[in-house]
Amino acid sequence: MKRMHERGFPAVELRTHSHKNMTTLIRTLSIPAVAALVGLLCLNAVHAAPTKREKSYHRSANSETGKERSPVRTAPRNSVDLRIAAVASRDPSYQRGELVVPMVVTVQNDGTAHAGAFRVGLERVIPGARPGSQGVSFLVNGQPAQLRGVRAKGVARVIGEVRIKDPKYSLAGRVIHVRAKADSINEVRESNETNNFSAYVKVTVPRRAAPQRVAKATPQRTSPPVRTNPPSRRDPGAGVPQRTNPTASGPKGSVPSGLAGTPEGQPGAGHDLPTDLGGVGEGTPGAGHDLPSGLATFSLLPVYAGDDGGAYYMTRDGNDIYFFGEHPGTENYACVFRGTISGRNVEGNWWDLPKGGRTGTGTLKFRIDQNGRRLTRLAASGEFSVGHWDAIDLGDFNLPGRRDPGFYSMSAGDLDGAWRSGNDSLYLREIGADVVGFRESGFAPGGQPVSAHVFFATRIAGGGSIQGKWIDVPKGTGSNSGFYTYTVADPFHLKRAGGSTWTRDVIDTNRFAQEIENRFGGNCVGLGYAISQDGQVVESGGVGNRMLAPDGGPLPFTADTQKGVQSTSKTITAAAILHLLQEKGLNLNSRIEPYLPAYWKRGNGVELLSMKDLLRHESGLTGQGSDADEYQNLKKAIEVGVADGFSFISPTFAYDNVNFALFRIIIPYLENPADMANFESHGIKGENLNKRCSERYVKYVRDHVLKPAGIANPTTYYTSNNIAYSYNFADQSVAGYPHQTNQFYECGAGSWVLSAKEYVKFLAALENGLILNSQVLGIMKSESLGTFTVSSAVGTAYRHGGAIGGGADGSYGQGRGARAIYIMFPNNVQAMIQINSANNIDPAETPTGRLTGLRDAFNASLH
């Protein structure tokens, strides 16, 4: 048929040939072409109307306006004369604020020259509205209908849709009239433009009804064999409404039922349109007309329901077809597809994603039926089991939101898993050098994500980044595409060029919270805990009591209960001095001696000590007196100097509060040395100088460390009525001990008062670059500056503990005391526990017990 068409012999032309010419023509054709030609001759009576009837049509085509057109004119030689032979519409519907009307337009060229290309446009009028018509787009596969041409005396049928923006549904329930116009895009002139318009077609716009939801039922999974023909319709397993597809079975030569065609007696009534508007049938050019290559179009609709109850969101980019599919129920899969369209068939590859638990990959081929209202699987490999899909409205489906990963890796060389950035989720699958994925943003109030797109990428040479194309799918509201580059920072972090940082989701934080309560609860008087992830507090709570009966209790311990954080204050102080060193352009090897009071005596080796020596507890200094934090004891420690035998080449670790308490003095002298020198020049020494140092230390930490973390009023004493006393778990009849007095003048190594929730906000801000940049934070971790390492199931983590009291003597006495522990895990999860008692049962008592208890609670909470 293609060869016949190229020679210019469509059905409507056959009557113009003489017998002699026909004999010559037949001799030039192949046997199959001759057979097809005979078939066309048989149909000639149907498709070649007499001249009188043609004149009658042209008189009636403008019957609505009361005007008659002139009879058909004889076209000049070598001219194009396009006319609309038939128009049909069917089943208008609303899709995301647009009225969509599927239409078929049959265009005939009565001229003597080939129309190299032509376009179809549409106009609509609304009865009762203001006079005039409005142009609307006629789309074929989402693009304006500009198509390859039609031969002289030839016919082409164009299948597409009208899209009218109507976000307020102002046309719902009304009647509109639509007519088509064909324009030649051709160097040869148009001989007769008066017949380029069709008659108006009446379209009744449906009333918009609320989507009907069907109660969900547990689907019974079946794996239908690969078929050539569509399988029978089954009830959806997850309550996805099935749209009834109207059929038409009118007699040959009539417009099928459900189509609004041209009136009886006009050209087009004799054209046999397919019942499903699905374009040309298999193996035939359709309705006896030889359609030029590229004119038969097959539409894909936005959303489909698989016969297993899954939802599939389709998009097209040229000849490339993409979809994302997911099941809301027990089938537990999510997948992406990329393929190409050829005629009615789409063929490509699919990959399962970790938004579900299935891990398959394979090939898939399906056919577009019923003008896109049904898709039929032709072949598939792997575990892909859907046999057919039916088009549905997005509102008819309960959209699955964020899900825990069904499978994941913890290697930088394998990106499998769910990645989070704020409210956005990215599900990636890496196989070989290929990386595929699906990203969706936070969901809108109605349940639809703001954006949703598929992603197809490859590893760039060196393996440190991936790069590829993304394109929106209609699960979201967007319709864009572009390219992304992600840098693989470490096994748990991706950084998008010019964008956000993504963290691999490997933990169930709700379970983590339960593990903390189960392991620590009941083994101490009370505790408060908080967990942050990706910079936000995601879980928090308390167990037990912050005050017991002797002190007016019992009163419950919560995540907002204020308590001294003991030696975890050292991490706060380390962040402060690192921030100040960077601010001043100094480094860790800077000497501490210039930033000590001038009147202090320097002992052995003090002039050689660096900031790093103090931060690593490798200074050789020894705390003096019963409380190393006190000002006079700090002054004495510097006077005594470095212990005999201490090696600056191979320094020895010796944990001592004096190292961090000295920063209470160093930070004010480093921040503003002129002010501190002025104090000394006016004779301010001793506790008066300590007071000024303490004020400046607290202010610097508050302004540059804790307030950037979102802590409103951090200090070294209670500022709330929700406070915890310290107890002896072994003897709870003893009244509790309140927070020590005068901690404001002994801070640096301890003394900060915060709740568990506030402290974990500090850790989250530290981890996410709100206090130190990533390079400085990396040095802090690698050099163990105010924090120490611990192994975990996801890699090296960082921690610090704290303890005070527990003995019979001392400021707390009678066995009373308090404990604390935090861990920063490498997947951007931080956890803090505060305990308001001593002599507890492990894991709440010993440093090892607290550390392993919190670490094991995390490990037990992985997906």
C-alpha positions in Angstrom: 0.0 0.0 0.0 2.9 2.4 0.7 4.2 1.8 -2.8 0.7 2.6 -4.2 0.4 5.7 -2.1 3.8 6.9 -3.2 2.7 6.5 -6.8 -0.4 8.7 -6.0 -3.2 6.1 -6.3 -5.4 6.4 -3.2 -9.0 5.2 -3.4 -10.6 8.6 -4.3 -8.3 8.9 -7.3 -9.2 5.6 -9.0 -12.2 6.8 -10.9 -10.2 9.3 -12.9 -8.1 6.6 -14.7 -8.9 5.1 -18.1 -8.9 1.4 -18.6 -5.7 1.8 -20.7 -3.9 3.7 -17.9 -5.2 1.2 -15.4 -3.7 -1.7 -17.4 -0.4 0.0 -17.5 -0.5 0.7 -13.8 -1.3 -2.9 -12.9 1.7 -4.1 -14.9 4.0 -2.0 -12.7 2.7 -3.2 -9.4 3.7 -6.3 -7.4 1.2 -9.1 -6.8 0.4 -8.0 -3.2 -0.1 -4.4 -4.4 -2.4 -5.6 -7.2 -4.5 -7.5 -4.7 -4.7 -4.4 -2.5 -5.7 -2.3 -5.5 -8.5 -4.7 -6.3 -9.7 -4.3 -2.7 -9.7 -0.5 -3.2 -11.8 -0.8 -6.3 -14.3 -2.7 -4.4 -14.5 0.0 -1.8 -14.6 2.8 -4.4 -18.4 2.9 -4.4 -18.3 3.7 -0.7 -15.6 6.3 -0.6 -16.0 8.0 -4.0 -19.2 10.0 -3.8 -20.9 11.4 -6.9 -20.2 14.9 -7.9 -23.8 15.9 -7.2 -23.5 14.7 -3.6 -20.2 16.6 -3.2 -22.0 19.8 -4.3 -24.8 19.1 -1.8 -22.2 18.8 1.0 -20.6 22.1 0.2 -24.0 23.8 0.2 -24.8 22.3 3.6 -21.5 22.5 5.4 -22.3 26.0 6.7 -25.9 25.3 7.4 -25.6 26.6 11.0 -24.8 30.1 9.7 -27.5 30.0 7.1 -25.0 30.5 4.3 -24.4 28.3 1.4 -21.0 27.6 -0.1 -20.5 27.8 -3.9 -20.3 24.5 -5.8 -17.0 22.7 -6.0 -14.7 24.5 -8.4 -12.4 22.8 -10.8 -9.0 23.1 -9.3 -6.3 24.7 -11.4 -3.5 22.5 -12.6 -0.8 21.8 -10.0 -2.8 23.1 -7.1 -3.7 21.8 -3.6 -7.3 21.8 -2.5 -7.7 20.5 1.1 -11.1 19.9 2.6 -12.4 18.3 5.8 -14.1 15.2 4.7 -15.3 14.1 8.2 -15.0 15.0 11.9 -15.8 12.8 14.9 -15.5 13.3 18.6 -15.9 11.1 21.6 -16.0 10.8 25.4 -14.8 14.3 26.6 -13.3 14.2 30.0 -11.4 16.5 32.5 -7.8 15.8 33.2 -6.0 18.1 35.7 -7.8 21.2 34.8 -8.1 20.7 31.1 -11.1 19.5 29.1 -9.9 16.8 26.7 -11.9 15.8 23.7 -10.6 12.9 21.6 -11.2 13.6 17.9 -10.7 12.1 14.4 -10.3 14.5 11.5 -10.4 13.1 7.9 -8.6 15.4 5.4 -9.0 15.0 1.6 -6.9 16.7 -1.1 -9.1 17.3 -4.1 -6.3 19.1 -5.9 -3.8 18.0 -8.5 -0.6 18.5 -6.5 0.9 16.8 -3.5 0.5 18.7 -0.1 3.9 18.3 1.3 2.7 18.9 4.8 -0.4 20.2 6.4 -1.7 21.2 9.8 -5.1 20.8 11.5 -6.5 23.5 13.7 -9.7 23.8 15.6 -12.1 26.6 16.6 -14.9 26.4 19.2 -17.9 28.4 20.0 -20.1 28.3 23.1 -23.8 28.8 22.4 -25.2 31.6 24.5 -21.8 33.2 25.0 -20.6 36.4 23.4 -20.2 36.2 19.6 -17.1 34.9 18.0 -15.0 31.8 18.0 -11.8 30.8 19.9 -8.9 28.9 18.6 -7.9 25.8 20.5 -5.1 23.3 20.0 -5.5 20.0 18.2 -2.8 17.8 19.5 -1.3 14.6 18.2 0.9 12.8 20.8 0.9 16.0 22.8 2.2 18.2 19.9 0.3 20.6 17.6 -1.0 18.6 14.7 1.4 19.4 11.9 1.8 16.3 9.8 3.3 15.0 6.7 1.3 15.6 3.6 -1.4 14.0 1.5 -1.1 13.1 -2.2 -3.3 14.6 -4.9 -6.7 13.0 -4.6 -5.6 11.3 -1.4 -7.1 11.1 2.0 -5.5 11.2 5.5 -7.1 10.6 8.8 -5.6 12.3 11.9 -6.3 11.0 15.3 -5.7 13.4 18.3 -7.4 15.4 20.9 -8.5 18.9 21.7 -7.3 20.3 25.0 -9.1 23.4 26.4 -7.8 24.9 29.7 -10.7 25.1 32.1 -9.3 24.9 35.7 -12.6 26.2 37.2 -14.7 23.7 35.2 -16.8 26.6 33.8 -17.7 24.5 30.7 -18.8 21.4 32.7 -22.3 20.4 31.7 -22.5 22.8 28.8 -22.5 22.2 25.0 -19.8 23.5 22.8 -19.4 23.4 19.0 -16.0 22.5 17.5 -15.0 22.7 13.8 -11.7 21.7 12.1 -9.7 23.5 9.5 -6.9 22.1 7.4 -4.1 24.4 6.1 -1.5 23.3 3.6 2.1 24.0 4.5 3.2 23.8 0.9 5.0 25.8 -1.9 2.1 24.9 -4.2 -0.7 27.3 -3.8 -4.1 26.4 -2.3 -6.7 26.6 -5.1 -9.8 26.8 -3.0 -9.6 27.8 0.7 -13.4 28.2 1.1 -13.8 24.5 1.8 -11.1 24.1 4.4 -13.5 24.2 7.3 -15.7 21.4 8.5 -19.2 21.8 9.8 -19.4 22.3 13.6 -19.5 19.2 15.7 -21.6 19.3 18.9 -19.7 18.2 22.0 -21.6 17.8 25.3 -19.2 18.5 28.2 -19.6 16.1 31.1 -20.5 17.4 34.6 -17.6 16.9 36.9 -18.4 14.4 39.6 -16.4 13.6 42.7 -14.3 10.5 42.1 -15.8 7.3 43.6 -13.4 5.3 45.7 -13.7 1.6 46.1 -12.9 -0.1 49.4 -9.5 -1.7 49.1 -9.2 -5.5 49.2 -6.2 -7.7 49.4 -5.2 -8.5 45.8 -4.6 -12.1 44.7 -1.4 -11.9 42.7 -1.4 -13.8 39.4 1.3 -14.0 36.8 -0.6 -14.1 33.4 1.3 -15.7 30.6 2.6 -13.5 27.8 -0.2 -13.1 25.3 -0.6 -11.6 21.9 -4.2 -10.7 22.6 -5.3 -8.7 25.7 -6.2 -10.8 28.7 -9.7 -10.6 30.1 -10.5 -7.8 32.5 -10.1 -8.7 36.2 -11.3 -6.8 39.3 -8.5 -4.7 40.6 -6.8 -6.0 43.7 -6.4 -2.7 45.5 -9.6 -0.9 44.7 -8.4 1.0 41.7 -11.6 2.0 39.8 -11.8 0.5 36.4 -13.1 2.8 33.6 -15.7 1.2 31.4 -14.5 1.4 27.7 -17.6 2.1 25.5 -17.7 0.0 22.4 -19.5 0.6 19.1 -20.7 -1.9 16.6 -22.7 0.0 14.1 -23.1 -1.2 10.6 -20.3 -0.6 8.1 -20.5 2.8 6.6 -22.0 4.4 9.7 -20.5 6.4 12.5 -19.9 4.1 15.5 -22.0 4.5 18.6 -20.7 7.2 20.9 -19.1 9.3 18.3 -20.4 12.7 17.4 -19.9 12.7 13.7 -20.9 14.9 10.8 -24.6 14.8 9.9 -26.1 12.1 7.7 -25.7 12.8 4.1 -22.4 14.6 4.4 -19.0 13.2 3.4 -17.8 11.4 6.4 -21.0 9.4 7.0 -19.6 6.9 4.5 -16.2 6.6 6.2 -15.8 3.7 8.5 -14.1 5.0 11.7 -12.7 2.3 14.1 -14.8 1.7 17.2 -12.0 2.6 19.6 -10.5 5.6 17.8 -7.3 3.8 18.2 -5.8 4.6 14.8 -5.1 2.1 12.1 -5.8 -1.5 12.8 -3.2 -4.2 12.5 -2.2 -5.0 9.0 -4.7 -2.6 7.3 -4.5 1.1 6.5 -7.8 1.6 8.2 -11.2 2.2 6.6 -9.9 1.7 3.1 -7.7 4.8 3.2 -3.9 4.6 2.6 -2.5 6.8 5.4 0.9 8.3 4.7 3.7 7.1 7.0 3.6 9.0 10.3 0.0 10.1 10.2 -1.4 7.2 12.2 -1.0 8.3 15.8 -1.5 6.4 19.1 -2.0 8.4 22.3 -0.8 7.5 25.8 -3.0 8.8 28.6 -1.3 10.0 31.9 -2.3 7.4 34.4 -3.2 3.7 34.2 -4.2 0.9 36.6 -2.6 -2.4 36.1 -4.7 -5.6 36.3 -2.9 -6.3 39.6 -4.1 -3.0 41.2 -0.9 -1.0 40.6 -0.7 2.5 39.3 1.4 3.6 36.3 2.3 7.2 35.5 3.2 7.6 31.8 5.1 10.4 30.0 6.4 10.8 26.5 9.3 12.7 25.0 9.4 12.4 21.3 9.6 8.7 20.6 10.8 7.9 24.1 8.3 6.5 26.6 8.8 6.6 30.3 6.7 5.4 33.2 6.9 4.9 37.0 4.7 2.1 38.5 4.0 1.3 42.1 1.6 -0.9 44.0 -0.2 0.5 47.0 -0.8 -2.8 48.7 0.6 -6.3 49.2 2.4 -6.7 45.8 5.2 -4.4 47.2 6.8 -3.2 44.1 7.9 0.0 42.4 9.5 0.2 39.0 10.6 2.5 36.2 10.6 1.9 32.5 12.3 3.5 29.5 11.5 2.5 25.9 10.7 3.7 22.5 7.4 3.8 20.5 7.0 2.3 17.0 3.5 2.4 15.6 1.3 1.0 18.3 4.1 -0.9 20.1 6.3 0.3 22.9 9.4 -1.7 23.8 12.2 -1.1 26.4 13.6 -2.0 29.8 12.2 -1.9 33.3 13.9 -1.8 36.7 12.5 -2.3 40.2 13.3 0.4 42.7 13.7 0.2 46.5 10.4 2.0 47.1 9.2 -1.6 47.0 10.7 -4.9 48.0 10.9 -6.6 44.6 14.4 -6.5 43.0 13.8 -7.5 39.4 14.8 -6.1 36.1 14.0 -7.1 32.5 12.5 -6.2 29.2 8.9 -5.2 28.4 6.9 -4.8 25.2 3.3 -3.6 25.2 0.7 -2.4 22.6 -1.4 0.7 22.7 -5.1 -0.2 22.2 -8.4 1.7 22.2 -6.6 5.0 21.5 -4.6 4.7 24.6 -7.4 3.7 26.9 -5.9 0.2 27.3 -2.3 -1.0 27.1 -1.7 -4.7 26.5 1.5 -6.6 27.4 3.0 -8.4 24.5 6.2 -9.8 26.1 8.1 -9.3 29.3 11.1 -10.9 31.1 11.8 -11.0 34.8 9.1 -10.8 37.4 7.0 -8.3 35.5 3.5 -9.8 35.8 1.0 -7.1 34.7 -1.0 -8.3 31.7 -2.9 -5.1 30.8 -3.5 -1.6 32.0 -6.6 0.6 31.8 -6.6 4.4 31.9 -7.9 6.0 35.1 -8.1 9.5 36.5 -5.4 10.4 39.0 -8.0 11.2 41.6 -9.3 7.6 41.4 -6.2 6.3 43.0 -4.9 6.4 46.5 -1.3 7.7 45.9 1.4 5.9 47.9 3.6 8.4 49.7 7.1 8.1 51.3 8.1 4.5 52.0 11.0 2.9 53.8 13.4 1.2 51.5 12.6 -2.3 50.5 16.3 -3.0 49.9 19.5 -0.9 50.2 23.3 -1.0 50.2 25.7 0.8 52.5 28.5 1.2 50.0 29.5 4.3 48.0 29.9 2.0 45.0 26.3 0.8 45.1 23.6 3.5 45.4 20.7 1.2 46.0 18.3 2.6 48.5 16.0 5.5 49.5 17.6 8.9 49.8 16.1 11.8 51.8 16.5 15.6 51.6 13.9 17.4 53.7 10.5 16.2 52.5 11.8 14.9 49.2 12.5 11.2 48.6 14.8 9.7 45.9 14.8 6.0 45.3 17.8 4.8 43.4 18.9 1.5 41.8 22.4 0.9 40.5 23.2 -2.0 38.2 26.6 -1.9 36.5 27.2 1.6 35.3 23.5 2.4 35.0 21.6 4.3 37.8 17.9 4.6 37.6 15.5 6.3 40.0 12.4 8.0 41.0 12.1 11.3 43.0 9.0 12.8 44.6 8.6 15.9 46.6 6.5 16.6 49.7 2.9 15.7 49.2 0.3 18.5 48.7 -2.8 18.6 51.0 -4.8 16.7 48.5 -2.4 13.8 48.4 -0.5 14.6 45.1 3.2 15.3 45.3 4.3 18.7 44.1 6.7 17.1 41.6 7.5 13.5 40.6 10.0 12.4 38.1 12.0 9.4 36.8 15.8 9.6 36.5 18.2 7.7 34.2 21.9 8.2 34.7 25.3 6.6 34.5 28.4 6.7 36.6 31.0 9.2 35.4 34.5 8.0 34.9 36.2 7.8 38.3 32.9 6.8 40.0 32.7 9.9 42.1 29.5 11.2 40.5 26.5 10.2 38.4 24.9 12.2 35.7 21.7 11.8 33.7 18.3 12.9 32.5 15.2 13.4 34.6 11.6 13.8 33.3 8.4 14.5 35.2 5.7 11.9 35.3 2.0 12.7 36.0 2.0 11.5 39.6 3.2 15.1 40.3 1.9 18.4 39.0 5.0 19.3 36.9 5.7 18.6 33.2 9.4 19.4 32.9 12.7 17.6 32.2 16.4 18.3 32.6 19.7 16.9 33.7 21.2 16.3 37.1 24.7 15.6 38.4 25.1 14.0 41.8 28.4 13.8 43.7 28.8 10.7 45.8 30.3 12.3 49.0 30.4 9.1 51.0 28.3 5.9 51.4 25.4 7.9 53.0 25.4 11.3 51.2 24.8 12.6 47.7 25.2 16.2 46.8 23.4 17.5 43.8 25.3 20.1 41.8 23.9 23.5 42.7 21.3 21.9 45.0 20.7 19.9 48.1 22.4 17.1 50.0 20.7 13.7 50.2 21.1 11.2 53.0 20.6 7.4 52.5 17.7 6.2 54.6 18.7 3.0 56.4 17.0 3.4 59.8 13.6 3.3 61.3 13.8 6.2 63.7 10.5 5.3 65.4 11.9 1.9 66.2 15.2 3.5 67.4 13.2 5.5 69.9 11.5 2.3 71.1 14.8 0.5 71.4 16.2 3.4 73.6 13.1 3.2 75.9 13.2 -0.6 76.1 17.0 -0.8 76.9 17.4 2.1 79.3 13.9 2.5 80.8 13.6 0.9 84.2 17.3 0.9 84.8 17.5 4.5 86.1 15.3 7.0 87.9 14.5 8.9 84.7 15.8 9.8 81.3 15.1 12.1 78.4 16.2 11.4 74.8 16.0 12.9 71.4 16.9 11.7 67.9 17.6 14.0 64.9 17.8 13.1 61.2 18.8 15.2 58.3 19.0 18.3 60.5 15.6 17.9 62.2 14.4 16.4 65.5 12.4 13.4 64.4 11.8 11.5 67.7 12.0 12.4 71.4 10.6 11.3 74.6 11.2 10.4 78.3 11.0 7.5 80.7 10.7 7.5 84.4 10.7 10.6 86.7 12.6 13.9 86.8 11.6 14.3 90.5 10.6 11.7 93.1 8.3 11.9 96.1 10.9 13.5 98.5 11.1 16.5 96.2 7.4 16.9 95.4 7.1 14.2 92.7 6.7 12.0 91.0 7.0 14.2 88.0 7.7 12.7 84.5 11.0 13.1 82.7 10.5 14.4 79.1 12.7 15.4 76.2 12.2 19.0 77.2 13.4 18.5 80.8 16.4 20.7 81.5 19.5 18.9 83.0 23.2 19.5 83.2 24.8 17.8 80.2 28.1 17.0 82.1 31.1 16.4 80.0 29.2 16.4 76.7 29.8 20.2 77.2 33.3 19.5 75.9 32.0 19.0 72.4 30.2 22.4 72.6 33.5 24.1 73.7 35.5 22.3 70.9 33.0 23.6 68.3 33.4 27.1 69.8 37.2 27.3 69.7 37.4 25.7 66.2 34.9 28.4 65.0 37.0 31.2 66.6 40.3 29.8 65.2 38.8 29.9 61.7 37.4 33.3 62.3 40.9 34.6 63.3 42.8 32.8 60.6 44.7 30.6 63.1 45.1 26.9 63.1 45.2 24.0 65.6 49.0 24.4 66.0 48.6 27.9 67.3 50.2 28.3 70.8 47.9 28.8 73.8 50.5 30.9 75.8 49.7 34.3 74.2 46.0 33.9 75.2 46.5 33.3 78.9 46.4 36.1 81.5 49.7 38.0 81.5 50.1 37.8 85.3 49.9 34.0 85.4 53.2 32.2 85.9 54.1 29.8 83.1 55.5 26.5 84.2 57.6 23.9 82.3 56.7 23.5 78.6 53.6 25.7 78.7 55.0 27.9 75.9 55.0 24.8 73.6 51.4 23.8 74.2 49.0 24.2 71.2 45.3 24.4 70.9 45.3 20.8 69.5 47.1 19.5 72.6 44.3 20.7 74.8 41.5 19.5 72.5 43.1 16.0 72.3 43.8 15.7 76.1 47.5 15.4 75.1 48.8 18.5 76.9 50.6 16.9 79.9 48.7 19.2 82.2 47.2 17.9 85.4 44.1 19.2 87.1 44.8 20.7 90.5 42.7 20.7 93.7 39.4 18.9 94.3 37.7 20.7 91.3 40.0 21.3 88.3 37.4 23.7 86.8 37.8 26.4 89.3 39.8 29.5 88.3 42.5 29.2 91.0 43.1 25.6 90.1 43.4 26.5 86.3 46.0 29.2 87.2 47.9 26.7 89.3 47.9 24.0 86.6 49.6 26.5 84.2 52.1 27.4 87.0 52.9 23.7 87.6 53.3 23.2 83.8 53.7 20.0 81.8 54.4 16.8 83.8 57.9 15.6 84.0 58.8 13.1 81.3 56.0 14.2 79.0 57.0 13.9 75.3 55.8 16.5 72.8 56.9 14.1 70.0 54.8 11.2 71.2 52.2 12.8 73.5 50.2 10.6 75.8 46.4 10.8 76.0 45.2 11.7 79.5 41.6 12.7 79.9 41.4 15.7 82.3 38.9 18.5 82.7 41.6 21.1 83.0 42.2 21.0 79.2 38.7 22.2 78.3 38.2 24.4 81.3 41.2 26.5 80.1 39.2 27.4 77.0 36.9 29.5 79.3 40.0 31.7 79.7 41.5 31.3 76.2 38.4 32.1 74.1 37.9 35.7 75.6 41.6 36.5 75.2 41.7 35.2 71.6 38.4 36.9 70.6 39.3 40.4 72.0 42.9 40.5 73.5 42.8 44.3 73.9 39.8 44.2 76.2 41.4 41.5 78.4 44.7 43.4 78.5 42.8 46.5 79.6 41.2 44.6 82.5 44.6 43.4 83.7 46.1 46.9 83.4 43.4 48.2 85.7 44.2 45.6 88.3 41.3 43.2 87.6 42.6 39.8 88.5 41.5 36.6 90.3 37.7 35.9 90.4 36.9 39.3 89.0 38.9 38.4 85.9 37.3 34.9 85.9 33.8 36.5 85.9 34.7 38.6 82.8 36.2 35.6 81.1 33.1 33.4 82.0 30.7 36.1 80.6 32.6 36.3 77.4 33.0 32.6 77.0 29.2 32.0 77.5 28.3 34.8 75.1 30.6 33.5 72.4 29.3 30.0 72.7 25.7 31.1 72.8 26.0 33.4 69.8 28.2 31.3 67.5 27.3 27.7 68.5 24.0 27.2 70.3 21.8 30.0 68.9 22.6 28.9 65.3 21.3 25.5 66.3 18.0 27.0 67.2 18.4 27.0 71.0 16.7 30.2 72.2 18.2 30.9 75.6 21.1 28.5 76.3 23.0 29.0 79.6 24.7 27.3 82.5 21.7 27.3 84.9 18.0 26.4 85.0 15.7 28.7 83.1 12.6 26.5 83.3 10.4 24.8 85.9 10.7 21.6 84.0 14.0 20.5 85.6 15.5 17.3 86.9 17.1 16.5 90.2 19.9 13.9 90.5 19.2 10.7 92.5 20.7 7.5 93.7 18.9 4.8 91.8 19.9 2.2 94.4 18.3 4.3 97.2 15.4 6.4 96.0 14.4 7.4 99.5 17.2 10.0 99.5 16.1 13.4 98.4 17.5 14.6 95.0 20.4 17.0 94.4 19.6 20.1 92.3 22.0 21.5 89.8 25.3 22.8 91.3 25.5 26.5 92.0 28.2 28.8 90.5 28.5 26.6 87.4 28.6 29.8 85.3 32.2 30.4 86.7 33.4 26.8 86.1 32.2 26.1 82.6 34.2 24.9 79.6 34.6 21.2 80.5 31.0 20.9 81.8 28.2 22.9 83.3 26.0 23.6 80.2 22.3 23.1 81.1 20.1 21.9 78.2 17.3 19.5 77.5 17.9 16.3 75.4 16.0 17.9 72.6 18.1 21.1 72.7 21.3 19.1 72.8 20.4 17.0 69.8 19.6 20.2 67.9 23.2 21.3 68.6 24.5 18.0 67.2 22.2 18.3 64.1 23.4 21.8 63.5 27.0 20.8 63.9 26.6 17.9 61.5 24.8 19.9 58.9 27.1 22.8 58.5 25.3 25.5 60.6 28.3 25.9 63.0 31.4 24.7 61.2 32.0 24.1 57.6 32.4 20.5 56.4 36.2 20.8 56.2 36.6 22.0 59.8 34.0 19.4 61.0 36.0 16.7 59.2 39.1 17.8 61.1 37.2 17.8 64.4 36.1 14.2 63.8 39.3 12.8 62.4 41.5 14.4 65.1 39.2 13.5 68.0 38.8 17.1 69.1 36.1 17.1 71.7 34.6 13.8 70.4 35.7 10.2 70.1 35.0 7.4 67.7 32.8 4.3 68.0 32.0 1.6 65.4 28.4 1.0 64.2 26.6 -1.1 61.7 26.8 1.8 59.2 30.4 2.8 59.8 32.4 5.0 62.1 30.3 7.1 64.5 31.3 9.9 66.9 30.4 10.1 70.6 31.0 11.6 74.0 29.7 10.7 77.4 29.3 12.5 80.7 29.0 11.5 84.4 29.0 13.2 87.7 28.6 12.0 91.3 27.7 8.5 92.4 30.0 8.3 95.4 29.3 8.8 99.1 31.3 12.0 99.2 31.6 15.1 97.0 29.2 17.8 96.1 26.5 15.4 95.1 27.1 12.8 97.9 25.0 9.9 99.1 25.3 8.1 95.9 23.5 10.7 93.9 24.6 11.7 90.4 23.8 12.0 86.7 24.9 10.4 83.3 24.7 11.4 79.7 25.7 9.9 76.2 25.4 11.1 72.6 26.4 9.5 69.3 26.5 11.1 65.8 26.0 8.3 63.2 27.5 8.7 59.7 24.0 8.6 58.0 23.2 12.0 59.5 21.4 10.6 62.5 22.2 12.0 66.0 20.9 10.7 69.4 21.3 12.1 73.0 20.3 10.5 76.3 20.3 12.3 79.7 19.9 10.3 82.9 19.2 11.8 86.3 20.6 9.2 88.6 23.8 7.3 89.5 24.3 3.7 90.6 22.1 2.6 87.8 21.8 -0.8 86.1 23.6 -1.1 82.8 23.3 0.0 80.1 22.4 3.2 82.1 25.5 3.3 84.4 29.0 2.6 83.1 30.6 4.5 80.2 30.8 1.2 78.2 27.3 0.3 79.1 25.8 3.6 77.9 27.9 3.6 74.8 27.1 0.1 73.7 23.4 0.4 74.8 22.8 3.4 72.5 24.9 2.0 69.6 23.1 -1.3 69.8 19.7 0.4 69.9 20.6 2.1 66.6 21.9 -1.1 65.0 18.7 -2.9 65.9 16.6 -0.3 64.2 18.0 -0.6 60.6 15.5 -1.4 57.9 
